[in-house]
Amino acid sequence: SDWLDRFSAAVDSLPEIVEAHRLAGEADYLLKVQVASAADYDRFYRRLIDCIDLYDVTSQLSMETIKPSAPLPV
């Protein structure tokens, strides 16, 4: 629970993280990060790992937004 509190605080403190999800399956968490360049991502990643110990990180870069998310019509 201490790690989760520190992880949540790190997520809240980094404005580049625009969404955060806890997952079921192979990966535990999914962070949607918005930055302008690969160099900006590298700077973000270094700040993230300064905040919290992470075991395994996999990054994927979006090349194009085909359909942006929108609020559900409820």
PyMOL commands that set and color helices and strands:
alter all, ss='L'
color gray80, all
select helices_A, chain A and resi 2-13+38-51
alter helices_A, ss='H'
color red, helices_A
select strands_A, chain A and resi 17-22+29-33
alter strands_A, ss='S'
color yellow, strands_A
deselect
rebuild
show_as cartoon
